[in-house]
């Protein structure tokens, strides 16, 4: 998510917020299973080295995102039959 800075956000602040969340999650995971947490961190660092410096790994700033297509107002018979009998 660090590479996808929201529009209007400061990239440094965004990275800091994500780092704080990551630190909290890491400490929580260490409290539950320290050895698996360390193993996962080591694997993540090793995987990151493979793409480091590659052009496609550059930061991206989010811009206006197109709205998802509107859901049709009428449901099909198949949709109506899908949940029939669940709630009576």
Phi and psi in degrees as GROMACS dihedral restraints (atoms count N, CA, C in turn):
[ dihedral_restraints ]
;  ai    aj    ak    al  type     phi  dphi    fc
    3     4     5     6     1   -61.5    20    10
    4     5     6     7     1   -30.6    20    10
    6     7     8     9     1   -77.1    20    10
    7     8     9    10     1    -9.6    20    10
    9    10    11    12     1  -114.6    20    10
   10    11    12    13     1    67.2    20    10
   12    13    14    15     1   -64.0    20    10
   13    14    15    16     1   126.8    20    10
   15    16    17    18     1   -61.4    20    10
   16    17    18    19     1   148.3    20    10
   18    19    20    21     1   -56.6    20    10
   19    20    21    22     1   133.9    20    10
   21    22    23    24     1    83.8    20    10
   22    23    24    25     1    -6.4    20    10
   24    25    26    27     1   -91.5    20    10
   25    26    27    28     1   148.6    20    10
   27    28    29    30     1   -77.4    20    10
   28    29    30    31     1   122.2    20    10
   30    31    32    33     1   -57.3    20    10
   31    32    33    34     1   -34.6    20    10
   33    34    35    36     1   -69.6    20    10
   34    35    36    37     1   -43.7    20    10
   36    37    38    39     1   -65.0    20    10
   37    38    39    40     1   -41.4    20    10
   39    40    41    42     1   -59.6    20    10
   40    41    42    43     1   -47.8    20    10
   42    43    44    45     1   -61.7    20    10
   43    44    45    46     1   -39.1    20    10
   45    46    47    48     1   -64.2    20    10
   46    47    48    49     1   -42.5    20    10
   48    49    50    51     1   -62.8    20    10
   49    50    51    52     1   -43.9    20    10
   51    52    53    54     1   -66.1    20    10
   52    53    54    55     1   -38.2    20    10
   54    55    56    57     1   -63.0    20    10
   55    56    57    58     1   -40.1    20    10
   57    58    59    60     1   -64.0    20    10
   58    59    60    61     1   -41.8    20    10
   60    61    62    63     1   -63.6    20    10
   61    62    63    64     1   -44.7    20    10
   63    64    65    66     1   -61.3    20    10
   64    65    66    67     1   -41.2    20    10
   66    67    68    69     1   -62.9    20    10
   67    68    69    70     1   -42.8    20    10
   69    70    71    72     1   -63.4    20    10
   70    71    72    73     1   -45.2    20    10
   72    73    74    75     1   -64.4    20    10
   73    74    75    76     1   -40.1    20    10
   75    76    77    78     1   -63.0    20    10
   76    77    78    79     1   -45.1    20    10
   78    79    80    81     1   -64.8    20    10
   79    80    81    82     1   -37.1    20    10
   81    82    83    84     1   -63.8    20    10
   82    83    84    85     1   -45.0    20    10
   84    85    86    87     1   -64.1    20    10
   85    86    87    88     1   -39.6    20    10
   87    88    89    90     1   -62.5    20    10
   88    89    90    91     1   -35.5    20    10
   90    91    92    93     1   -66.4    20    10
   91    92    93    94     1   -30.8    20    10
   93    94    95    96     1   -86.2    20    10
   94    95    96    97     1   -46.2    20    10
   96    97    98    99     1  -151.1    20    10
   97    98    99   100     1    83.7    20    10
   99   100   101   102     1   -59.0    20    10
  100   101   102   103     1   -41.9    20    10
  102   103   104   105     1   -69.8    20    10
  103   104   105   106     1   -42.1    20    10
  105   106   107   108     1   -66.7    20    10
  106   107   108   109     1   -35.7    20    10
  108   109   110   111     1   -62.6    20    10
  109   110   111   112     1   -47.6    20    10
  111   112   113   114     1   -64.1    20    10
  112   113   114   115     1   -39.8    20    10
  114   115   116   117     1   -62.9    20    10
  115   116   117   118     1   -42.0    20    10
  117   118   119   120     1   -65.6    20    10
  118   119   120   121     1   -40.7    20    10
  120   121   122   123     1   -62.8    20    10
  121   122   123   124     1   -43.3    20    10
  123   124   125   126     1   -63.0    20    10
  124   125   126   127     1   -41.7    20    10
  126   127   128   129     1   -64.4    20    10
  127   128   129   130     1   -40.3    20    10
  129   130   131   132     1   -64.2    20    10
  130   131   132   133     1   -41.0    20    10
  132   133   134   135     1   -65.9    20    10
  133   134   135   136     1   -40.0    20    10
  135   136   137   138     1   -65.4    20    10
  136   137   138   139     1   -40.5    20    10
  138   139   140   141     1   -68.1    20    10
  139   140   141   142     1   -34.7    20    10
  141   142   143   144     1   -66.8    20    10
  142   143   144   145     1   -32.0    20    10
  144   145   146   147     1   -63.9    20    10
  145   146   147   148     1   -27.7    20    10
  147   148   149   150     1   -66.1    20    10
  148   149   150   151     1   -39.2    20    10
  150   151   152   153     1  -100.4    20    10
  151   152   153   154     1    -1.8    20    10
  153   154   155   156     1   -57.4    20    10
  154   155   156   157     1   127.8    20    10
  156   157   158   159     1    86.6    20    10
  157   158   159   160     1    -5.2    20    10
  159   160   161   162     1   -74.6    20    10
  160   161   162   163     1   144.0    20    10
  162   163   164   165     1   -55.8    20    10
  163   164   165   166     1   -43.2    20    10
  165   166   167   168     1   -69.8    20    10
  166   167   168   169     1    -7.7    20    10
  168   169   170   171     1   -94.0    20    10
  169   170   171   172     1    14.3    20    10
  171   172   173   174     1   -73.5    20    10
  172   173   174   175     1   158.0    20    10
  174   175   176   177     1   -66.9    20    10
  175   176   177   178     1   148.8    20    10
  177   178   179   180     1  -126.9    20    10
  178   179   180   181     1   138.5    20    10
  180   181   182   183     1  -104.7    20    10
  181   182   183   184     1   127.9    20    10
  183   184   185   186     1   -66.9    20    10
  184   185   186   187     1   141.7    20    10
  186   187   188   189     1  -121.2    20    10
  187   188   189   190     1  -169.9    20    10
  189   190   191   192     1   -56.9    20    10
  190   191   192   193     1   131.4    20    10
  192   193   194   195     1  -105.8    20    10
  193   194   195   196     1   134.9    20    10
  195   196   197   198     1   -64.1    20    10
  196   197   198   199     1   142.2    20    10
  198   199   200   201     1   -68.1    20    10
  199   200   201   202     1   146.5    20    10
  201   202   203   204     1   -64.6    20    10
  202   203   204   205     1   155.4    20    10
  204   205   206   207     1   -61.5    20    10
  205   206   207   208     1   144.1    20    10
  207   208   209   210     1   -66.9    20    10
  208   209   210   211     1   142.9    20    10
  210   211   212   213     1   -76.6    20    10
  211   212   213   214     1   136.5    20    10
  213   214   215   216     1   -58.8    20    10
  214   215   216   217     1   142.5    20    10
  216   217   218   219     1   -66.9    20    10
  217   218   219   220     1   -33.1    20    10
  219   220   221   222     1  -100.2    20    10
  220   221   222   223     1   136.2    20    10
  222   223   224   225     1   -90.3    20    10
  223   224   225   226     1   155.6    20    10
  225   226   227   228     1   -84.8    20    10
  226   227   228   229     1   164.4    20    10
  228   229   230   231     1   -59.9    20    10
  229   230   231   232     1   -36.1    20    10
  231   232   233   234     1   -63.2    20    10
  232   233   234   235     1   -42.8    20    10
  234   235   236   237     1   -64.7    20    10
  235   236   237   238     1   -41.1    20    10
  237   238   239   240     1   -65.3    20    10
  238   239   240   241     1   -38.5    20    10
  240   241   242   243     1   -73.4    20    10
  241   242   243   244     1   -23.8    20    10
  243   244   245   246     1   -54.9    20    10
  244   245   246   247     1   -47.6    20    10
  246   247   248   249     1  -104.5    20    10
  247   248   249   250     1    10.9    20    10
  249   250   251   252     1   -61.1    20    10
  250   251   252   253     1   138.8    20    10
  252   253   254   255     1    87.4    20    10
  253   254   255   256     1    -8.6    20    10
  255   256   257   258     1   -75.1    20    10
  256   257   258   259     1   -39.3    20    10
  258   259   260   261     1  -124.2    20    10
  259   260   261   262     1   114.6    20    10
